[in-house]
Amino acid sequence: MKRILIVEDDMVSRKFLSKFLSRYGDCDLVVDGLEAIDAYLLALKERLPYELICLDVMMPKIDGIRVLKTIRDLEKQNGINENDACKIIMTTVLGETQIVQSAFDYGCNAYASKPIDMVKMTAVLEKIGFIEAVV
């Protein structure tokens, strides 16, 4: 079973993503950037890495862009190559191209705008290779 981390401070979005993504793997839920980094480090330590992280951009304590950068730095430090790195989808209500561009610069795999649309999210999961395309 694949492991998924949902990082979302909004309860409605968190529940929606959890319900939607639970068909693809086991979901862990955290509410801020600090918890996200802790969960990621614990998963690394237990050798049960996350294969997908849905990461909100705007969050308390540490924003999603800094969490993304931290996770990618930790992957490098632990010798995790690009093929084995977790897939990271940034989620946000912000359509600001500068924020989206910096997320891609730091290594996110995809971007999904809120409110999350199940059809679009499924297409994103297929595009990044997390799930098989349904024919």
C-alpha positions as a Python dict, from the first residue, in 0.01 Angstrom:
ca = {
    (1, 'M'): (0, 0, 0),
    (2, 'K'): (136, 341, -97),
    (3, 'R'): (192, 602, 173),
    (4, 'I'): (46, 950, 127),
    (5, 'L'): (96, 1261, 340),
    (6, 'I'): (-169, 1532, 326),
    (7, 'V'): (-49, 1869, 457),
    (8, 'E'): (-347, 2100, 482),
    (9, 'D'): (-454, 2350, 749),
    (10, 'D'): (-812, 2374, 620),
    (11, 'M'): (-1024, 2094, 771),
    (12, 'V'): (-1267, 2069, 477),
    (13, 'S'): (-984, 2040, 221),
    (14, 'R'): (-799, 1793, 445),
    (15, 'K'): (-1104, 1567, 479),
    (16, 'F'): (-1182, 1588, 108),
    (17, 'L'): (-826, 1499, 5),
    (18, 'S'): (-811, 1219, 260),
    (19, 'K'): (-1137, 1067, 137),
    (20, 'F'): (-1034, 1103, -228),
    (21, 'L'): (-674, 978, -192),
    (22, 'S'): (-744, 693, 53),
    (23, 'R'): (-838, 472, -245),
    (24, 'Y'): (-476, 500, -363),
    (25, 'G'): (-294, 448, -34),
    (26, 'D'): (-270, 503, 340),
    (27, 'C'): (-313, 872, 422),
    (28, 'D'): (-148, 1055, 710),
    (29, 'L'): (-286, 1400, 785),
    (30, 'V'): (-101, 1699, 931),
    (31, 'V'): (-212, 2059, 973),
    (32, 'D'): (104, 2269, 933),
    (33, 'G'): (448, 2278, 780),
    (34, 'L'): (632, 2184, 1099),
    (35, 'E'): (422, 1868, 1139),
    (36, 'A'): (485, 1789, 772),
    (37, 'I'): (863, 1795, 816),
    (38, 'D'): (835, 1587, 1136),
    (39, 'A'): (616, 1329, 958),
    (40, 'Y'): (854, 1316, 662),
    (41, 'L'): (1158, 1266, 889),
    (42, 'L'): (980, 992, 1084),
    (43, 'A'): (888, 813, 760),
    (44, 'L'): (1252, 831, 647),
    (45, 'K'): (1375, 699, 981),
    (46, 'E'): (1128, 408, 971),
    (47, 'R'): (1223, 338, 608),
    (48, 'L'): (858, 376, 509),
    (49, 'P'): (884, 682, 285),
    (50, 'Y'): (587, 871, 150),
    (51, 'E'): (527, 823, -219),
    (52, 'L'): (297, 1124, -249),
    (53, 'I'): (269, 1447, -55),
    (54, 'C'): (-16, 1692, -111),
    (55, 'L'): (118, 2017, 23),
    (56, 'D'): (-80, 2335, 82),
    (57, 'V'): (112, 2653, -2),
    (58, 'M'): (-37, 2882, 265),
    (59, 'M'): (3, 2729, 611),
    (60, 'P'): (83, 2829, 967),
    (61, 'K'): (436, 2795, 1112),
    (62, 'I'): (617, 2703, 789),
    (63, 'D'): (467, 2764, 444),
    (64, 'G'): (442, 2493, 181),
    (65, 'I'): (722, 2629, -38),
    (66, 'R'): (971, 2608, 252),
    (67, 'V'): (845, 2259, 339),
    (68, 'L'): (893, 2154, -25),
    (69, 'K'): (1249, 2290, -28),
    (70, 'T'): (1328, 2119, 305),
    (71, 'I'): (1197, 1781, 184),
    (72, 'R'): (1395, 1801, -141),
    (73, 'D'): (1710, 1896, 57),
    (74, 'L'): (1654, 1601, 294),
    (75, 'E'): (1617, 1367, -3),
    (76, 'K'): (1953, 1486, -139),
    (77, 'Q'): (2119, 1451, 203),
    (78, 'N'): (1988, 1094, 231),
    (79, 'G'): (2102, 995, -118),
    (80, 'I'): (1750, 956, -256),
    (81, 'N'): (1766, 991, -632),
    (82, 'E'): (1505, 1166, -845),
    (83, 'N'): (1336, 841, -949),
    (84, 'D'): (1282, 738, -586),
    (85, 'A'): (1188, 1085, -459),
    (86, 'C'): (832, 1132, -341),
    (87, 'K'): (585, 1300, -572),
    (88, 'I'): (477, 1639, -437),
    (89, 'I'): (162, 1817, -549),
    (90, 'M'): (122, 2176, -430),
    (91, 'T'): (-236, 2280, -355),
    (92, 'T'): (-347, 2640, -322),
    (93, 'V'): (-620, 2890, -387),
    (94, 'L'): (-351, 3127, -507),
    (95, 'G'): (-306, 3138, -880),
    (96, 'E'): (1, 3359, -849),
    (97, 'T'): (244, 3254, -1118),
    (98, 'Q'): (547, 3358, -910),
    (99, 'I'): (452, 3119, -628),
    (100, 'V'): (373, 2838, -871),
    (101, 'Q'): (703, 2897, -1052),
    (102, 'S'): (906, 2889, -729),
    (103, 'A'): (732, 2562, -631),
    (104, 'F'): (843, 2407, -961),
    (105, 'D'): (1193, 2556, -916),
    (106, 'Y'): (1218, 2374, -581),
    (107, 'G'): (1103, 2048, -733),
    (108, 'C'): (729, 2003, -698),
    (109, 'N'): (582, 1756, -949),
    (110, 'A'): (247, 1924, -1003),
    (111, 'Y'): (15, 2198, -891),
    (112, 'A'): (-357, 2174, -812),
    (113, 'S'): (-578, 2476, -748),
    (114, 'K'): (-850, 2476, -484),
    (115, 'P'): (-1121, 2390, -459),
    (116, 'I'): (-981, 2051, -563),
    (117, 'D'): (-1164, 1898, -857),
    (118, 'M'): (-1163, 1515, -850),
    (119, 'V'): (-1139, 1477, -1228),
    (120, 'K'): (-848, 1722, -1253),
    (121, 'M'): (-676, 1569, -949),
    (122, 'T'): (-704, 1221, -1102),
    (123, 'A'): (-549, 1356, -1423),
    (124, 'V'): (-264, 1511, -1220),
    (125, 'L'): (-200, 1181, -1038),
    (126, 'E'): (-186, 1000, -1373),
    (127, 'K'): (39, 1266, -1528),
    (128, 'I'): (300, 1242, -1250),
    (129, 'G'): (290, 861, -1262),
    (130, 'F'): (140, 805, -917),
    (131, 'I'): (-155, 608, -1056),
    (132, 'E'): (-208, 420, -1379),
    (133, 'A'): (-417, 593, -1643),
    (134, 'V'): (-760, 432, -1672),
    (135, 'V'): (-841, 353, -2033),
}
